[in-house]
Amino acid sequence: MNNKEFWFVVGSQFLYGPEVLETVAARAQEMVDTLNATGNLPCKLVYKVTAKTNQEITQVVREANYDERCCGVITWCHTFSPSKMWINGLVNLQKPYCHLATQYNLEIPNEEIDMDFMNLNQAAHGDREHGFIAARLRMPRKVIAGYWKDEEVQRRLGRWMRTALGVAFSKTLKVMRFGDNMREVAVTEGDKVEVQAQLGWQVNTWAVGDLVEVMNQVTEEEIDALMEVYRASYDIATDNLEAVRYQAREEIAMKKMLDAEGCMAFSNTFQDLHGMEQLPGLASQHLMAQGYGYGGEGDWKVSAMTAIMKAMGEHGNGASAFMEDYTYHLLPGNEYSLGAHMLEVCPSLAAGRARIETHPLGIGGKKDPARLVFEGKEGDAIVVSLIDMGGRLRLICQDIHCVRPIMEMPNLPVARVMWKAEPSLTTGVECWITAGGAHHTVLSYDVTAEQMKDWANIMGIEFVHITKDTTLEGLEQELFWNDIAWQLKGLR
């Protein structure tokens, strides 16, 4: 993130004379310096220009598009900026775009306000003109209104920046599939060509045999070094250290292959483990803890989304993880969802220090795999599912509240998270199934529904949000109109 930045472009015009323009430029720089010093922005904000002509705007947009450090453009109109001169630039903008509707002064100064003050401080006027042209051009954008020194405005701007970082991450994301997806499963399929064209993901397959060859080349010294990392990070609660060492061998080999190809996400399946003694459990979990995305049963879409949402989180690797709804607690008035997976849940969700344990898996026909076992932490979160609707992608997001598990479950040796779903368990399930949500999701404590909506908006894909106010009837109507709207969009 230290190498990424966002550009601040301020709108004005020559009408007001050089003194006003000098004041606008000085204030713009002051605002940028102050915002950078707050600590509420994840990346550096750079003041680029007070744009006064079509040529200036077109030039700064051209530079933003081709500068790899620039992850987005933030605009503000201190004075009135005629919006026709923004057209040529905006129609060619390829980076995420945020309109900060603010003003330099907090209050209207009762005794100082005169026509000179009004000519200089026209943000209320200028931002509306600026907003019209983006609406007219039907541009995906984020509008944040409020005083620029207000902490909530700064935090919202920071969250949008993280979303834009997720967009930049997505555009260069490479996914390594070890083998194909689980046989006969529908939701893990999808159009990889369309996904690359729209989201930027490069999704390709490597043979499990290639992984086994790299595993055979891993040295005992490399395994010893990783075992020390395991001991420092987790409690080892198994006597079967050979199983743990085998997971270390798998992790080292997978990481070598991922890094050699520049991949930040991967998938595998227990149906394709030829030449391997264990399904990667601890290996996958510790890779996720380092920021790699993962998807079980060959689910490349959820592996990519896990990596993206991790990149959008705190310090570029937040508390986001591959998840699966396993079973429900349906006691009236006390309904919960239990999320887990056979082995592979990221320890970034853990309420405490995770334990390395070894237990039989009962599926896949391999040796007992070592895995991390823990309970998820309490707090508000979301679960997200990206599905291929045929001709378009749909991102489904549900608000949840994670709780400390209401029972110990001593015979369930997996990482697990328990939550209450919005608007309720049963209505939430009906809405999720009606929308086509997958059984695999990404659960995140760090990334918000607002951020995922912004990400979907920038990427040009459908967004469905299940909240405390959602009803099944309302969702069915929303999906019906969405189908019509997206069909019409495809005809244009």
C-alpha positions as CSV (number, residue, x, y, z in Angstrom):
1,M,0.0,0.0,0.0
2,N,3.0,2.3,0.5
3,N,3.5,2.4,-3.2
4,K,-0.2,3.2,-4.0
5,E,-1.8,6.6,-4.2
6,F,-5.0,8.4,-5.1
7,W,-5.2,11.6,-7.1
8,F,-7.1,14.7,-5.9
9,V,-8.4,16.7,-8.8
10,V,-10.1,20.1,-8.0
11,G,-12.5,21.7,-10.5
12,S,-12.7,25.5,-11.2
13,Q,-12.5,27.8,-14.2
14,F,-10.7,31.0,-15.3
15,L,-13.8,33.2,-14.7
16,Y,-12.8,34.2,-11.2
17,G,-9.3,35.5,-11.9
18,P,-5.8,34.4,-10.8
19,E,-6.1,35.3,-7.1
20,V,-9.1,33.0,-6.6
21,L,-7.3,30.2,-8.5
22,E,-4.2,30.6,-6.3
23,T,-6.4,30.4,-3.2
24,V,-8.1,27.3,-4.5
25,A,-4.8,25.5,-5.2
26,A,-3.4,26.5,-1.8
27,R,-6.5,25.2,0.0
28,A,-6.5,22.0,-2.1
29,Q,-2.9,21.3,-1.0
30,E,-3.8,22.1,2.6
31,M,-6.7,19.7,2.5
32,V,-4.5,16.9,1.1
33,D,-1.8,17.5,3.7
34,T,-4.3,17.5,6.5
35,L,-6.1,14.3,5.3
36,N,-2.8,12.5,4.9
37,A,-1.9,13.4,8.4
38,T,-5.1,12.0,10.0
39,G,-4.2,8.3,9.7
40,N,-7.7,7.6,8.4
41,L,-6.6,7.0,4.8
42,P,-4.8,3.8,3.9
43,C,-2.9,5.4,1.1
44,K,-1.3,8.7,0.2
45,L,-3.6,11.4,-1.3
46,V,-1.8,13.5,-4.0
47,Y,-3.1,16.9,-5.1
48,K,-2.6,16.9,-8.9
49,V,-4.3,20.0,-10.4
50,T,-7.0,22.6,-10.2
51,A,-8.5,21.8,-13.6
52,K,-9.9,24.7,-15.6
53,T,-10.1,23.4,-19.1
54,N,-11.1,20.3,-21.1
55,Q,-7.4,19.8,-22.0
56,E,-6.2,19.8,-18.3
57,I,-8.9,17.3,-17.3
58,T,-8.2,15.0,-20.3
59,Q,-4.5,15.1,-19.6
60,V,-4.8,14.2,-15.9
61,V,-7.2,11.4,-16.7
62,R,-4.8,10.0,-19.3
63,E,-1.9,10.1,-16.8
64,A,-4.1,8.4,-14.1
65,N,-5.0,5.6,-16.4
66,Y,-1.4,4.7,-17.2
67,D,0.2,5.3,-13.8
68,E,0.3,2.0,-11.9
69,R,0.7,3.9,-8.6
70,C,-2.7,5.6,-9.0
71,C,-5.6,3.5,-7.8
72,G,-8.3,6.1,-8.1
73,V,-9.3,9.7,-8.7
74,I,-11.1,11.9,-6.2
75,T,-12.7,15.1,-7.4
76,W,-14.1,18.2,-5.7
77,C,-15.3,21.5,-7.1
78,H,-14.2,24.4,-4.9
79,T,-15.9,26.8,-7.3
80,F,-18.3,26.4,-10.2
81,S,-16.7,24.1,-12.8
82,P,-18.7,23.9,-16.0
83,S,-19.3,20.2,-16.5
84,K,-19.1,20.0,-20.3
85,M,-15.4,20.4,-20.0
86,W,-15.2,17.2,-18.0
87,I,-16.8,15.0,-20.6
88,N,-13.8,14.0,-22.7
89,G,-11.8,13.1,-19.6
90,L,-14.6,11.3,-17.7
91,V,-15.6,9.1,-20.6
92,N,-12.1,7.8,-20.8
93,L,-11.4,7.4,-17.1
94,Q,-10.5,3.8,-16.3
95,K,-9.7,4.1,-12.6
96,P,-12.2,4.2,-9.7
97,Y,-13.8,7.6,-9.2
98,C,-15.0,9.3,-6.0
99,H,-16.8,12.6,-5.9
100,L,-16.0,14.3,-2.5
101,A,-18.9,16.8,-2.1
102,T,-17.4,19.1,0.6
103,Q,-16.4,22.7,1.2
104,Y,-13.4,24.3,2.7
105,N,-15.2,26.2,5.4
106,L,-17.3,24.5,8.1
107,E,-19.7,27.3,8.7
108,I,-21.2,30.3,6.9
109,P,-19.4,33.3,8.3
110,N,-22.1,35.8,9.3
111,E,-20.1,39.0,9.0
112,E,-17.5,38.0,6.4
113,I,-19.9,36.6,3.8
114,D,-20.2,38.9,0.7
115,M,-20.1,38.4,-3.0
116,D,-16.4,37.8,-3.1
117,F,-16.8,35.0,-0.5
118,M,-19.7,33.6,-2.5
119,N,-17.7,33.5,-5.7
120,L,-14.8,31.7,-4.0
121,N,-16.8,29.2,-2.0
122,Q,-19.2,27.7,-4.5
123,A,-18.8,24.0,-3.7
124,A,-22.6,23.6,-3.1
125,H,-23.1,25.0,-6.6
126,G,-20.1,23.4,-8.3
127,D,-20.5,19.9,-6.9
128,R,-24.1,19.7,-8.2
129,E,-22.9,20.7,-11.7
130,H,-20.2,18.2,-11.5
131,G,-22.5,15.5,-10.2
132,F,-24.9,16.0,-13.1
133,I,-22.4,15.2,-15.8
134,A,-21.4,11.9,-14.1
135,A,-25.0,11.0,-13.8
136,R,-25.6,11.9,-17.4
137,L,-22.7,9.8,-18.5
138,R,-23.9,7.0,-16.3
139,M,-20.5,6.7,-14.7
140,P,-20.0,4.3,-11.7
141,R,-18.8,6.5,-8.9
142,K,-18.9,7.0,-5.2
143,V,-20.4,10.2,-3.8
144,I,-19.3,11.2,-0.2
145,A,-20.8,14.3,1.2
146,G,-19.8,16.1,4.4
147,Y,-17.1,18.3,5.9
148,W,-13.7,17.2,5.0
149,K,-12.3,17.4,8.6
150,D,-15.1,15.3,9.9
151,E,-13.7,11.9,11.0
152,E,-16.6,9.9,9.6
153,V,-16.1,11.5,6.2
154,Q,-12.5,10.6,6.4
155,R,-13.2,7.1,7.4
156,R,-15.7,6.7,4.6
157,L,-13.1,8.0,2.2
158,G,-10.6,5.6,3.6
159,R,-13.0,2.7,3.1
160,W,-13.6,3.7,-0.5
161,M,-9.9,3.8,-1.0
162,R,-9.7,0.2,0.3
163,T,-12.4,-0.8,-2.2
164,A,-10.4,0.8,-5.0
165,L,-7.3,-1.1,-3.8
166,G,-9.5,-4.2,-4.1
167,V,-10.3,-3.2,-7.7
168,A,-6.6,-2.7,-8.5
169,F,-5.8,-6.1,-6.9
170,S,-8.6,-7.8,-8.9
171,K,-7.4,-6.4,-12.2
172,T,-4.1,-8.2,-11.9
173,L,-5.2,-11.3,-9.9
174,K,-4.0,-14.7,-11.0
175,V,-5.7,-17.9,-9.6
176,M,-3.9,-21.3,-9.6
177,R,-6.3,-24.3,-9.7
178,F,-4.6,-27.5,-8.5
179,G,-6.8,-29.9,-10.6
180,D,-10.4,-29.2,-11.6
181,N,-13.4,-28.5,-9.5
182,M,-15.4,-31.2,-7.6
183,R,-17.4,-33.4,-10.0
184,E,-21.0,-32.6,-10.7
185,V,-21.0,-29.4,-8.6
186,A,-22.8,-26.5,-10.4
187,V,-21.9,-23.4,-8.5
188,T,-18.1,-23.8,-8.7
189,E,-18.4,-23.6,-12.5
190,G,-18.4,-20.3,-14.4
191,D,-17.2,-18.5,-17.5
192,K,-13.5,-17.8,-16.9
193,V,-13.2,-15.8,-20.2
194,E,-16.0,-13.4,-19.2
195,V,-14.6,-13.1,-15.7
196,Q,-11.2,-12.2,-17.0
197,A,-12.7,-9.6,-19.4
198,Q,-14.8,-8.0,-16.6
199,L,-12.9,-8.6,-13.4
200,G,-9.4,-9.1,-14.6
201,W,-8.8,-12.5,-13.1
202,Q,-6.5,-15.0,-14.9
203,V,-7.7,-18.4,-13.9
204,N,-5.7,-21.5,-15.0
205,T,-5.1,-25.1,-14.0
206,W,-1.9,-26.8,-12.9
207,A,-1.7,-30.6,-12.5
208,V,-1.6,-32.1,-9.1
209,G,1.4,-34.1,-10.3
210,D,3.3,-30.9,-10.9
211,L,2.7,-30.0,-7.2
212,V,3.8,-33.4,-6.0
213,E,7.1,-33.0,-8.0
214,V,7.8,-29.7,-6.2
215,M,6.8,-31.3,-2.8
216,N,9.4,-34.0,-3.4
217,Q,12.1,-31.3,-3.8
218,V,11.3,-29.6,-0.5
219,T,14.2,-30.1,1.9
220,E,14.0,-31.1,5.6
221,E,15.7,-27.8,6.5
222,E,12.9,-25.9,4.8
223,I,10.4,-27.9,6.7
224,D,12.2,-27.3,10.0
225,A,12.1,-23.6,9.4
226,L,8.4,-23.5,8.8
227,M,7.8,-25.7,11.8
228,E,9.3,-23.0,13.9
229,V,6.9,-20.5,12.4
230,Y,4.0,-22.9,13.3
231,R,5.2,-23.2,16.9
232,A,5.5,-19.4,17.2
233,S,2.0,-18.8,15.7
234,Y,-0.1,-21.7,17.0
235,D,-0.4,-24.2,19.8
236,I,0.7,-27.7,18.7
237,A,-1.9,-30.1,20.2
238,T,-1.0,-33.3,18.4
239,D,1.7,-36.0,18.9
240,N,1.6,-36.7,15.1
241,L,4.3,-34.3,14.2
242,E,4.9,-36.2,10.9
243,A,1.4,-35.1,9.8
244,V,2.3,-31.5,10.6
245,R,5.6,-31.8,8.8
246,Y,3.8,-33.1,5.8
247,Q,1.5,-30.1,5.8
248,A,4.6,-27.9,5.9
249,R,5.9,-29.7,2.9
250,E,2.6,-29.1,1.1
251,E,2.6,-25.4,2.1
252,I,6.2,-24.8,1.0
253,A,5.5,-26.4,-2.4
254,M,2.3,-24.6,-3.0
255,K,3.8,-21.2,-2.1
256,K,6.7,-21.8,-4.4
257,M,4.4,-22.5,-7.3
258,L,2.1,-19.6,-6.5
259,D,4.9,-17.1,-6.2
260,A,6.6,-18.4,-9.3
261,E,3.5,-17.7,-11.3
262,G,2.5,-14.5,-9.5
263,C,-0.8,-16.1,-8.2
264,M,-2.5,-14.8,-5.0
265,A,-5.3,-17.3,-5.0
266,F,-5.6,-21.1,-5.4
267,S,-8.1,-23.9,-5.2
268,N,-8.0,-27.7,-4.9
269,T,-10.4,-30.6,-4.3
270,F,-10.2,-33.8,-2.2
271,Q,-11.2,-35.7,-5.4
272,D,-7.9,-34.9,-7.1
273,L,-5.0,-35.7,-4.7
274,H,-3.1,-38.2,-6.8
275,G,0.3,-38.7,-5.3
276,M,-0.4,-36.7,-2.1
277,E,-0.8,-38.3,1.4
278,Q,-3.0,-35.6,2.9
279,L,-5.5,-33.0,1.8
280,P,-3.9,-29.6,2.5
281,G,-5.4,-28.3,5.7
282,L,-3.0,-26.5,7.9
283,A,-1.0,-25.7,4.7
284,S,-4.0,-23.9,3.1
285,Q,-4.9,-22.2,6.4
286,H,-1.4,-20.7,6.9
287,L,-1.2,-19.6,3.3
288,M,-4.5,-17.7,3.8
289,A,-3.1,-16.1,6.9
290,Q,-0.4,-14.7,4.7
291,G,-3.0,-13.1,2.3
292,Y,-3.6,-15.8,-0.3
293,G,-7.1,-16.6,-1.3
294,Y,-8.5,-20.2,-1.2
295,G,-11.5,-22.1,-2.5
296,G,-12.4,-25.6,-1.6
297,E,-13.7,-28.2,-4.1
298,G,-12.1,-26.2,-6.9
299,D,-14.2,-23.1,-6.3
300,W,-12.0,-20.6,-8.1
301,K,-14.5,-17.7,-7.7
302,V,-14.6,-17.8,-3.9
303,S,-10.8,-18.2,-3.8
304,A,-10.4,-15.0,-5.8
305,M,-13.0,-13.1,-3.8
306,T,-11.2,-14.2,-0.6
307,A,-7.9,-12.8,-1.8
308,I,-9.6,-9.5,-2.9
309,M,-11.4,-9.0,0.3
310,K,-8.2,-9.8,2.3
311,A,-6.5,-7.1,0.2
312,M,-9.3,-4.6,1.0
313,G,-8.9,-5.2,4.8
314,E,-6.7,-3.7,7.4
315,H,-3.0,-3.5,6.3
316,G,-3.8,-5.3,3.1
317,N,-4.6,-8.6,4.8
318,G,-7.8,-8.3,6.8
319,A,-10.0,-10.7,8.7
320,S,-11.6,-12.3,5.7
321,A,-11.8,-16.1,5.0
322,F,-13.2,-18.8,2.9
323,M,-16.4,-20.1,4.6
324,E,-19.2,-22.6,4.2
325,D,-22.6,-22.9,5.8
326,Y,-22.7,-26.3,7.3
327,T,-25.7,-26.7,9.6
328,Y,-28.4,-24.7,11.5
329,H,-29.5,-24.4,15.0
330,L,-33.3,-24.1,14.6
331,L,-34.5,-23.8,18.2
332,P,-37.3,-21.1,18.0
333,G,-36.0,-17.8,19.2
334,N,-32.5,-19.1,19.3
335,E,-31.6,-19.7,15.7
336,Y,-27.9,-19.8,14.5
337,S,-25.9,-20.8,11.5
338,L,-22.7,-22.8,12.0
339,G,-20.0,-22.1,9.4
340,A,-17.0,-24.3,9.0
341,H,-15.2,-26.4,6.4
342,M,-13.5,-29.8,6.4
343,L,-10.2,-28.1,7.2
344,E,-9.6,-24.8,5.5
345,V,-10.8,-21.7,7.4
346,C,-8.3,-18.8,7.9
347,P,-7.1,-18.2,11.4
348,S,-7.6,-14.4,10.9
349,L,-11.1,-15.2,12.1
350,A,-10.0,-16.8,15.4
351,A,-11.1,-15.4,18.8
352,G,-7.8,-16.7,20.3
353,R,-4.7,-18.7,19.5
354,A,-5.5,-21.5,17.1
355,R,-4.4,-25.1,17.8
356,I,-2.8,-27.6,15.4
357,E,-4.6,-30.9,15.7
358,T,-4.6,-34.1,13.7
359,H,-7.8,-36.1,13.2
360,P,-9.3,-38.5,10.6
361,L,-11.1,-36.7,7.7
362,G,-13.5,-39.4,6.6
363,I,-13.5,-38.1,3.0
364,G,-10.9,-38.3,0.3
365,G,-9.3,-41.6,1.3
366,K,-6.0,-40.1,2.5
367,K,-4.1,-40.0,5.8
368,D,-5.3,-38.0,8.8
369,P,-4.5,-34.3,8.0
370,A,-3.2,-31.7,10.4
371,R,-5.4,-28.6,10.6
372,L,-6.0,-25.5,12.7
373,V,-8.9,-25.7,15.2
374,F,-10.4,-22.6,16.7
375,E,-13.6,-20.7,17.4
376,G,-14.5,-17.5,15.5
377,K,-14.6,-14.2,17.2
378,E,-17.7,-12.2,18.0
379,G,-18.7,-9.1,16.0
380,D,-20.6,-7.8,13.0
381,A,-19.6,-9.3,9.7
382,I,-20.8,-10.1,6.2
383,V,-20.9,-13.2,4.0
384,V,-20.4,-12.7,0.3
385,S,-21.0,-15.0,-2.7
386,L,-20.1,-14.3,-6.3
387,I,-22.2,-16.4,-8.8
388,D,-22.4,-16.7,-12.5
389,M,-25.9,-16.1,-13.7
390,G,-25.1,-16.8,-17.4
391,G,-24.3,-13.6,-19.2
392,R,-23.7,-11.6,-16.0
393,L,-22.2,-11.9,-12.5
394,R,-24.2,-11.4,-9.3
395,L,-22.6,-10.5,-6.0
396,I,-24.7,-11.5,-3.0
397,C,-24.0,-10.0,0.4
398,Q,-25.7,-10.7,3.7
399,D,-25.3,-8.9,7.1
400,I,-24.6,-11.3,10.0
401,H,-23.5,-11.0,13.7
402,C,-21.0,-13.6,14.8
403,V,-21.3,-14.9,18.3
404,R,-19.3,-17.1,20.6
405,P,-20.4,-20.7,19.8
406,I,-23.3,-21.5,22.1
407,M,-22.0,-25.1,22.7
408,E,-18.5,-26.6,22.9
409,M,-18.8,-29.2,20.2
410,P,-15.9,-31.3,21.6
411,N,-16.1,-33.9,18.8
412,L,-16.0,-31.4,15.9
413,P,-12.3,-30.9,15.2
414,V,-12.5,-28.0,12.8
415,A,-12.3,-24.2,12.8
416,R,-15.9,-22.9,13.2
417,V,-17.8,-19.7,13.4
418,M,-21.4,-19.3,14.6
419,W,-23.6,-16.4,13.7
420,K,-27.1,-14.8,13.6
421,A,-28.2,-13.9,10.1
422,E,-30.2,-10.9,9.1
423,P,-33.1,-10.4,9.0
424,S,-33.6,-13.8,10.6
425,L,-32.1,-17.3,10.0
426,T,-35.1,-18.7,8.0
427,T,-35.9,-15.5,6.1
428,G,-32.2,-15.1,5.3
429,V,-32.0,-18.6,4.1
430,E,-35.0,-18.1,1.8
431,C,-33.6,-14.9,0.4
432,W,-30.1,-16.4,-0.1
433,I,-31.5,-19.4,-1.9
434,T,-33.9,-17.3,-4.0
435,A,-31.0,-15.1,-5.1
436,G,-28.9,-18.2,-6.0
437,G,-26.2,-17.7,-3.3
438,A,-23.6,-20.4,-3.2
439,H,-22.8,-22.7,-0.2
440,H,-19.2,-21.3,-0.3
441,T,-18.8,-17.7,0.8
442,V,-16.2,-15.2,2.1
443,L,-16.9,-14.2,5.7
444,S,-15.3,-10.8,6.6
445,Y,-15.2,-8.8,9.8
446,D,-13.2,-6.0,8.1
447,V,-14.9,-5.4,4.8
448,T,-18.3,-3.8,4.9
449,A,-21.4,-4.3,2.7
450,E,-21.0,-0.7,1.5
451,Q,-17.5,-1.5,0.3
452,M,-18.7,-4.6,-1.6
453,K,-21.5,-2.6,-3.2
454,D,-18.9,0.0,-4.3
455,W,-16.7,-2.8,-5.6
456,A,-19.5,-4.3,-7.6
457,N,-20.5,-0.9,-8.9
458,I,-17.0,-0.2,-10.2
459,M,-16.8,-3.6,-11.7
460,G,-20.1,-3.3,-13.4
461,I,-21.8,-6.3,-11.8
462,E,-25.1,-6.9,-10.1
463,F,-25.2,-6.4,-6.3
464,V,-27.8,-8.0,-3.9
465,H,-27.8,-7.0,-0.3
466,I,-29.7,-9.0,2.4
467,T,-30.2,-6.8,5.5
468,K,-32.3,-6.5,8.6
469,D,-35.0,-4.8,6.5
470,T,-35.1,-7.4,3.7
471,T,-38.3,-9.3,3.0
472,L,-38.6,-12.2,0.6
473,E,-41.3,-10.5,-1.4
474,G,-39.2,-7.4,-1.7
475,L,-36.2,-9.4,-2.8
476,E,-38.1,-11.3,-5.4
477,Q,-39.3,-8.1,-6.9
478,E,-35.8,-6.6,-6.8
479,L,-34.4,-9.7,-8.6
480,F,-37.2,-9.6,-11.2
481,W,-36.5,-6.0,-12.1
482,N,-32.7,-6.7,-12.0
483,D,-33.2,-9.4,-14.6
484,I,-35.0,-7.0,-16.9
485,A,-32.5,-4.2,-16.4
486,W,-29.5,-6.4,-17.1
487,Q,-31.2,-7.9,-20.2
488,L,-31.8,-4.5,-21.5
489,K,-28.2,-3.4,-20.7
490,G,-26.9,-6.3,-22.7
491,L,-28.9,-5.2,-25.7
492,R,-27.4,-1.7,-25.8
